[in-house]
Amino acid sequence: MSLHDDIMNFVSNAGGDIGVSVKNLKTGEMIGVNEEMMFPSASTIKILIMAQIYKMAKEGYIRLTDNIVLSDFMKTDGSGILYQLNSKHKFTIEELITLMIIISDNTAANVLIDIADMKNINKMAEDLGLFHTKIQRKMMDFEAIKSGKDNYTCPKDMTRLLEQMYSGKVVDEEYSIKMIEILKKQQEFGRLDLYLPDDVLIAHKPGELKSLEHDVGIVFLKDCDYIISVMTNNMNTNLDGRMAIGKISKMVYDEYVKL
């Protein structure tokens, strides 16, 4: 059976909703199973927030060395550490980007959303051809969710975003490289990496909400880099979602490591 068939069989029997998008950067092969299924984006949307902030820096609207003073009104709980710190700490915009990506800090993300503006983030998504991706609320804004406003994406869009980043086309080559280097420093594990050898390098961004687990990333192998985006929702438990992502990731790795 083909890799596509293996993934399709797994998804069909896993329970819940699973979407998968894979792009082999050596052969150009693309694999999709429910790749345009829309999911609440959770923290995967933070990749796009990062990209818009770097675009603004390149265009001279902000400086990455500008300091932001942490105030109580900025703090948002959930993932991250900034909401645990005393106010009056200073962070540069670039430090906030790093915190938002590598430990998924929600306070950092919300500050950066204010700087970037949601309409600009959505315009960037449109310009990059991410037609199922939209940001409509800040992190942990459950009132917005109740009123019907949420952030959405799909596996195909995240694969497209990462492919353009890999090709140096998100903002420009310099910033694309910078963004990938930050994604390589990811400190949240246990999804795409779950069943892979410890020495496999992945530039990735997970996302998590109740019953929802995502992970999207670029996997760097000796002879074959590839992009994989796996999104899950409505699984029995979050652990089931993480394990499903890990198993699909291992299937793809086992196929491409031979190339």
C-alpha positions in Angstrom: 0.0 0.0 0.0 1.1 3.6 -0.6 1.9 6.0 2.2 -1.4 7.9 1.4 -3.4 4.6 1.8 -1.6 3.8 5.1 -2.5 7.3 6.5 -6.0 7.1 5.2 -6.6 3.7 6.8 -5.2 5.0 10.1 -7.4 8.1 10.0 -10.5 6.1 9.1 -10.1 3.9 12.2 -8.8 6.4 14.7 -12.1 8.0 15.8 -12.5 11.8 16.0 -11.5 14.2 13.2 -8.0 14.1 11.8 -6.5 16.1 8.9 -3.1 15.5 7.4 -1.0 17.4 4.9 2.5 16.3 3.8 4.9 17.8 1.3 8.1 16.0 0.4 10.6 18.8 -0.3 12.9 16.4 -2.2 10.5 14.7 -4.6 7.6 17.3 -4.5 5.2 14.5 -3.5 2.1 15.8 -1.7 -0.1 13.7 0.5 -3.5 14.9 1.8 -6.1 13.3 3.9 -8.9 15.7 5.0 -6.2 18.4 4.3 -8.8 21.2 3.8 -10.8 20.2 6.9 -11.1 23.4 9.0 -10.0 23.2 12.7 -9.8 25.7 15.5 -6.2 26.7 15.0 -5.1 26.8 18.7 -1.5 27.9 18.9 -0.5 27.0 15.3 -1.8 30.5 14.4 1.2 31.9 16.3 3.4 31.1 13.3 1.4 33.6 11.2 1.5 36.2 14.0 5.3 35.9 14.0 5.4 36.3 10.2 3.3 39.5 10.3 5.5 41.0 13.0 8.6 40.3 11.0 6.9 41.8 7.9 6.3 45.0 9.9 9.9 45.1 11.1 11.2 44.7 7.5 8.9 47.5 6.4 10.0 49.8 9.2 6.8 50.1 11.2 8.4 48.6 14.3 11.9 47.7 15.5 12.5 44.2 16.9 14.6 45.8 19.7 11.7 48.0 20.9 10.9 47.3 24.5 7.5 46.4 25.8 6.9 46.8 29.6 4.8 44.0 31.0 1.7 45.3 32.7 -1.0 43.5 34.6 -3.7 44.2 32.0 -1.6 42.4 29.3 -1.4 39.1 31.2 -3.2 36.1 29.9 -3.1 32.6 31.5 -2.9 29.2 29.8 0.4 28.3 28.3 3.6 30.4 28.9 5.2 32.1 31.9 4.8 35.8 31.5 1.5 35.9 33.4 3.3 34.4 36.4 5.9 37.2 36.4 5.8 40.6 38.3 4.8 43.5 36.1 7.3 46.1 34.9 9.6 43.5 33.4 10.8 44.6 30.0 11.0 42.5 26.9 12.0 43.3 23.3 9.5 42.5 20.5 11.8 39.8 19.3 12.0 38.2 22.8 8.2 38.1 22.8 8.2 36.3 19.4 10.6 33.7 20.9 8.4 33.2 24.0 5.3 33.0 21.9 6.8 30.2 19.7 9.0 28.1 21.8 6.9 27.9 25.0 3.6 29.1 23.3 3.3 32.1 25.7 -0.2 33.5 25.4 0.6 36.8 27.0 3.3 37.4 24.4 1.0 36.3 21.6 -1.8 38.7 22.7 0.7 41.6 22.9 2.0 40.8 19.4 -1.6 40.5 18.1 -2.2 44.1 19.3 1.0 45.3 17.6 0.2 43.4 14.3 -3.6 44.0 14.2 -5.8 41.1 13.2 -6.8 42.6 9.9 -3.1 42.7 8.9 -2.5 39.1 10.0 -5.6 38.0 7.9 -4.4 40.0 4.9 -1.0 38.2 5.1 -2.8 34.9 5.3 -4.7 35.8 2.1 -1.6 37.0 0.3 0.2 33.7 1.1 -2.8 31.7 -0.2 -3.9 30.4 3.2 -7.6 30.5 2.3 -8.9 28.5 5.2 -6.9 30.5 7.8 -8.4 33.4 9.8 -7.7 35.0 13.2 -10.7 36.5 14.9 -9.8 36.4 18.6 -7.0 36.6 21.1 -5.6 33.7 23.0 -7.9 32.4 25.8 -10.7 34.7 24.8 -13.5 32.2 25.5 -16.2 35.0 25.4 -15.3 35.5 21.7 -15.6 31.8 21.1 -19.1 31.8 22.7 -20.1 34.6 20.3 -18.9 32.6 17.3 -15.5 34.2 16.8 -12.6 31.7 16.7 -9.3 31.2 14.9 -9.3 28.7 12.1 -6.9 26.9 9.8 -6.4 23.6 8.0 -3.5 21.2 7.5 -3.0 22.2 3.9 -2.7 25.9 4.8 -0.1 25.3 7.4 1.9 23.1 5.1 1.7 25.8 2.5 2.9 28.4 5.0 5.9 26.3 6.1 6.8 25.4 2.5 6.9 29.1 1.6 9.0 29.7 4.7 11.4 26.9 3.7 11.7 28.5 0.2 12.5 31.9 1.7 9.3 33.5 0.6 7.6 34.5 3.9 8.6 38.2 4.2 12.0 37.4 2.6 14.8 34.8 2.8 16.5 36.4 5.8 13.3 36.5 7.9 12.2 33.1 6.7 15.5 31.6 7.9 15.1 33.5 11.2 11.6 32.1 11.7 12.6 28.5 11.0 15.5 28.9 13.5 13.0 29.9 16.2 10.7 27.0 15.3 13.7 24.7 15.7 14.0 25.8 19.4 10.5 24.5 20.2 10.2 23.3 23.8 6.8 21.6 23.6 7.2 18.0 22.6 5.2 14.7 22.4 3.4 15.0 19.1 5.3 14.9 15.7 8.4 13.9 17.6 6.7 11.3 19.8 7.9 8.2 18.0 10.9 9.6 16.1 14.5 9.1 16.9 15.8 11.7 19.4 18.3 13.2 16.9 15.7 14.1 14.3 15.5 17.9 13.9 12.0 19.4 13.6 11.1 23.1 13.3 7.5 23.0 14.5 4.6 24.6 16.4 2.1 22.5 18.3 -1.3 23.6 19.4 -3.7 22.3 22.1 -7.2 22.9 23.4 -9.7 20.6 25.1 -10.0 17.4 22.9 -7.9 19.1 20.2 -4.2 18.5 19.4 -2.2 19.8 16.4 1.4 19.9 15.3 2.8 21.4 12.2 6.5 21.4 11.2 9.4 20.9 8.9 11.4 17.7 9.5 15.0 17.8 8.5 16.6 14.5 7.4 20.0 13.9 5.9 18.7 13.4 2.3 15.1 14.4 2.4 13.4 17.3 4.2 9.6 17.3 4.4 6.7 19.2 5.9 4.0 17.6 7.9 0.8 19.1 9.4 -1.5 16.9 11.5 -4.6 18.3 13.2 -6.9 16.4 15.4 -10.2 17.2 17.1 -13.0 15.4 19.0 -10.7 12.6 20.1 -11.6 10.7 23.3 -8.7 12.4 25.1 -5.9 14.8 24.3 -3.5 11.9 24.8 -5.3 10.1 22.0 -4.7 13.1 19.7 -1.0 13.4 20.6 -0.5 9.7 19.9 -2.4 9.8 16.6 -0.1 12.7 15.5 2.9 10.7 16.6 1.9 7.6 14.7 1.1 9.4 11.5 4.4 11.3 11.8 6.3 8.0 12.3 4.6 6.5 9.1 5.8 9.5 7.1 9.3 9.4 8.6 9.7 5.7 8.0 8.9 6.2 4.3 11.0 9.3 3.7 14.1 8.3 5.7 14.7 5.6 3.1 14.9 8.1 0.2 
